[in-house]
Amino acid sequence: MKLVFCGTPVFAVPTLKLALRAGYDVPLVVTQPDRPVGRGQVLTAPPVKMAAMEAGIRVTQPEKIKNNAEFRAELEAVQPDAILVVAYGRIIPKWMLDLPRLGNLNLHGSLLPKYRGAAPVQWAIANGEGSTGATTLRLDEGLDTGDILLQREMALAPSMTAMDVFPLLAEMGADLMMETLRGLDAGTITPRKQDESKATLAPILTRDNGRMDFALPAMALYNRWRGFQPWPGAWTMLEGKKLAVHRMLPTEVRGTMSRPPGELLVEQGTMFAACGDGTWLELVEVQPEGKRKMTAGEFLRGHGVQSGARLG
C-alpha cells in the first residue's frame, strides 16, 4: 500500500514512524513550512519534517494547497492508495479528498463526535472529562464530520495535564491508524456516520481562555489549568499586573467565612483564592509579570500581598 503522509507537530510523528516500521511505502511527506520559533525567532522545521528527513523521505511544504497546481500534480504523480492526515493544520480540499482509493484517513484526538476542532485534547481535560480517546475517520469537506472507522478510549486521571496526555494519545493513535489501514485493506471495517446530536466543538485556544474566572468552582478552574498546558495556562490580574499561576490545588479552608470570588486569603505563607460555590484554590506556584516562577511563600515575602486583595 502506498501512502502520502500529511502532518506537522510532534503529535503526528509516532504515526509516521509506525507506518514506516510496518512496511508501508511512504514516498512523500507533506508538512507546513518552517516557522520562526521562540524569542530569537529562529526558523525551525516542523517535527514531522525532521522525522521524514531522518528516514530519507521526500518532503514538500506548500504554504497553500487548495488551488496549488504544482502540489496537486505532485500528489497525482504519486498515486497513493491513502493519504494519512495527522494534525496537519490545513483544510483538505475536495480534489485531494477524491484522489486516493481509500480516501484521506485522519487521526483525531477525541471520541468523535465529541470535541470536533483544533484543540480536542485540551478541551476534554478542561471540561473535566473522565476519559478521552482517538478516532480514525475518513475525511469529508466538513470539520471532523467524516465517517468513523475505528475508536479507542483512554481514561484520564484527575491529575493529568494536556502535556501528559498528548504523548500517550499520539502513541495509541498511531497504533489505531495501523489497525485501520489493515482493516481497510482486508475489507473488515464498516464506516459509520457520526451522531450529529452528540457533536461538541473544541475551538482553537486563545490567550483569553487562560484567564481565570473565580466565579467558577475551584475544580472547574483546576481542570481548565490542566487542559490549557502549556498554553495559554492559567493567569489572572493582581493590582493591575498579570499573575500567571503555574501550580494550583483545589482545597478546603476550614473555619473561614465565605468570601467573594477572587478574594485572597493569606495564612502562614500560603495563598488561597476564593472561588464559586464557596470553594477554594491554593495557589502553589505563581509568576508575577516580568519575574521568574516562584512559590507562593516567596511571592508573599517579596510583594507584601495580604488577605483581602482581589484577583480578577
Beta strands, then each sheet from edge to edge (+ up, - down):
strand 1: 2-7
strand 2: 25-30
strand 3: 35-37
strand 4: 42-44
strand 5: 58-60
strand 6: 82-86
strand 7: 104-108
strand 8: 131-138
strand 9: 147-155
strand 10: 235-238
strand 11: 241-251
strand 12: 264-267
strand 13: 270-274
strand 14: 280-288
strand 15: 294-295
sheet 1: 5+ 2+ 1+ 6+ 7+ 8- 9+
sheet 2: 3+ 4-
sheet 3: 10+ 11- 14+ 13- 12+
sheet 4: 10+ 11- 14+ 15-
end
